[in-house]
Amino acid sequence: SRRAVSLVFVLFSLTFLTFLIGHLAPGDPILVLMGARRDPATYARLEHLYGLDQPLLAQYGNYVMGLLRGDFGLSFQYEGRPVSELLRQGVGISLMVGGLALILSIVVGVPLGMLAALRQHTLADRGIVGAALVLYSVPSFVLIPVIWSINLAAYRAGLPNLPQAGWGRPEHVVLPVLVLAAANVGYIIQLTRASMLEVLREDYVRTARAKGLPAFLVFNRHVLRNAVLPLITFVGPAAAFLVTGAFVVEVLFNIPGMGRIAVEAVGRRDYPVIQGTTIILGIAVVVMNLLSDMLYHVFDPRIQLSEG
């Protein structure tokens, strides 16, 4: 119950801060919406349409009541169009791209991290750790031009290549997913390796080996279950940010996801859309952290007992 109350408080604080920042930001969104039409009657009509002629506290109350119904308000950029309608398609696209990137990063990163730990101080360990450092250190806006250059070289050489940008075909997903997964793969490799090495040095692992248990039983029962706990802590927030859209990747690859919608909204001062994307991201972080805690109970029942 205490956890549920804290989640409600976090979400309430998030709605209040996003609403307040949106209304205190410089500039008049109605004037941006009107463009060259500086007609007082039109300004008053639009101000009433968006509820901006009411006191700030009343606007916030209406905003919260709308959120409870799943209504994020009306977009300034697309006059009169609901924000929820704009974000619905973008959230689905970001969810697909981010989900695939997360799955790829776990499928690739965890086994490589385990291999590096089990082969510590060998050539394989050094190679995996070096590759992980490179992947984790290179930002996406640097990695994307490198991938584009490799793809262009393949095209000029007559080799199979992938679309540089765009959306609509299955092959459009490949390059964005690779870029999104790259940094996470590097971090997951390092995290898994460090966690594995720490668990392998524990007394209960040495005792299990001394008892003559087969190596695969020691690994499955004692090493893997405990080594995965730090990974759960990372995967929760990482999943939230990935599935709600990586702004740079979506903009550069021209993906109509929530990240690109938010960037366009910032440029046009479309505060309801900015607030909607911020709240969705916040909800995703809260939900994924809650799921991480639940997974902790699954992998380590002692946590559940201590809470009881």
Disulfide bonds with the S-S distance in Angstrom:
none
